[in-house]
């Protein structure tokens, strides 16, 4: 009887609808196929922080790579992405603090003296999901 109940519970969990929508991110301007492309979909409170709640990665491909983040609830978000060429999980910086790996944001806002603010990169995610294009910039 316990085995049947566990099986039913597992089936119900597996059949439960997703709690959010997909965000499909096309990252363009990738220099080469080394490492991974890391993407984060961040609410205002986590923007530019390492702990965005919705993240995914894919192997890098020269030119463009598509990364899908599943089950993102509706709301206001900004997407940040970087080319983790050495696959160490962080955006490497030089001694001046400048990124040594390509990076970019949703809406391709200018990055003159640092990263953009949330409002420049944000969009509203609805129940249907979203498709976002990002162009990486390399600063070396």
Number of C-alpha atoms within 10 A of each C-alpha: 6 7 8 9 10 11 12 12 12 12 11 11 10 10 9 9 9 12 11 16 18 19 21 16 23 17 28 18 19 22 18 13 16 16 17 20 27 23 28 27 25 24 19 16 11 16 21 18 11 12 12 18 11 17 19 14 19 15 17 23 20 12 14 20 19 18 23 16 18 17 15 23 17 15 11 16 24 25 27 24 26 28 35 23 22 13 14 10 15 14 20 17 11 10 6 6 9 14 18 16 21 22 25 27 29 22 16 16 16 14 12 7 6 10 15 17 15 21 12 15 20 20 18 11 20 15 13 11 19 15 12 18 18 23 22 23 20 17 10 9
